[in-house]
Amino acid sequence: MRIDLCGGFGEKGRTSVAISGSDQRILLDAGIKVGASGAEYYPALPGGVDDIDAVLISHAHEDHVGALSWLLAQGYRGRILMTAETREEAPATLGAYADPNDFRRFPLPEERIELFEPGDSLTIGGLTIATGRSGHVVGGVWFAVDDGSRKVVYSADVVPDSSVFVMDAMPPCDLLVFDASYGADPVSGAARAKAIAEWVATRPGGCLLPTPLSGRSLELMAILPGPIAIHAAMRASLAAQIEATSALHPAMVPLLRRRLADACDWHDGDPLPPCPLFADDGMGKAGPSATLLLRADAVGYPVLLTGHLPAGSPGEMLQAAGRAGWIRMPTHPTLSGNLAIWEGAGRPKALGHSCLPDALQELAPHMPSLRTDLRTGASFTLAP
């Protein structure tokens, strides 16, 4: 089994892994790298697209699906597999992050998409691919690829201890390619959630919470007990996520329904509300938050950023200047979560994606089988 690290190794963004069996080659995710340009914006594919038989997408965030139009523009004509929720959300992601010319010529080819459900087992040539719920977003999945002699688990983005989303346990494997987004961060999601709620409570005049449309928005909604406002364009998507009840912890469904029903719709041009205002995306790079960040900053309306901020993104620049707060709302595993995943997988050889080299080195003492030397562009063979 050959493994090609096409993006997201020693870096954050353009997450992509190619796996080759005896007769088939698959690409797991095809993301872009916010803040990069040129070739570094896209996955580094050895040999191009001609030898890829299938692309499987874990979820519709830009660092996992944002390069799909680019792949099609490069001539990719193979299979494309994803969940229904990912298919629903991907066009908006591509519209915001794909090259405009690529997206115009190669929008999401819905007639070519092959749908599967989390928990399904897929067969592509001699490869069997198990899937499971990721705990990260509705419709998000991990992949376990088996060629009959070796098994590789690619986690994509997961949250093993989300209070909102359910994550299925991953199987034992020979190689674990795991979500190392937070390095060795030991602070629990519950502690971060408490800090966010306290920060918001001390801003009774309202505040702006830039947030991705899927995933983190529901996590934030669940921890803020008071009134909230949402950009009106978010409502339909949030409602659909809440009604995808198989992805959520059962107790969360009625709570989130109530929170969404009670939320006020906010429209562009309205006065900034005296309560937390949700607007996507989470970094001010696209969507309503791109203009809202500027407006909030201009009038001194408090801003709290709660996720990854690529260098040079509007959110990162505002936070670096001391004009926005930042408290991580964990939507990836913290240290204890990743150690539990690794232990549950049988303490296999491990690679961390979506993590800068220094943060990955901090993980190494906790996970003896972790390789920290491999970067995007590396290839190796997992022998039987």
Order of alpha helices (4+ residues) and beta strands (2+ residues): beta-beta-beta-beta-alpha-alpha-beta-alpha-alpha-beta-beta-beta-beta-beta-beta-alpha-beta-alpha-beta-alpha-alpha-beta-beta-alpha-beta-alpha-beta-alpha-beta-alpha-beta-beta
